[in-house]
Amino acid sequence: MQGTVKWLDGAMFIGESGSGHAVVMDGPADLGGRNQSLRPMEMLLLGTGGCALYDVVSMLKKSRQDVTDCRVELHAERADAVPAIFTEMRLHFVVTGYGLREAQVKRAVALSAEKYCSASIMFAQAGVKVSHSHAIEEAVAPAAH
């Protein structure tokens, strides 16, 4: 895996991945930015959520669960000192679908946390307190016309 990050101006940077995709990062005005995009640490948090959510959705589809929507709500705490590293990260999955089986959702979240999500596992191995939880919501069938 490779990529390049280039400084644009102030606290704004553009990152380009080895696969050719680009993203803009920016900082708050008090740090020289214009607050026009995500902060680099926000990108780490969202990247972790994306990694974990990919695992969970993939496993639920493979186990033939009728998932109609899925999101992961993320919360991270950072140290008050420099470096302001993550000290805690919580991932809460909200899975919506028809007749979802609790055991399947619980297993998918656990497997992501313990085996598959490289990002959350990397943070946990680095000493960040990482926790995972989930909720299931029954999908509502659209009203017939």
Secondary structure, DSSP 8 states (H G I E B T S, - for coil): --EEEEEEETTEEEEEETTS-EEEE---GGGT----SB-HHHHHHHHHHHHHHHHHHHHHHHTT-EEEEEEEEEEEEE-SSSS--EEEEEEEEEEEEES--HHHHHHHHHHIIIII-HHHHHHHHTT-EEEEEEEEEE-------
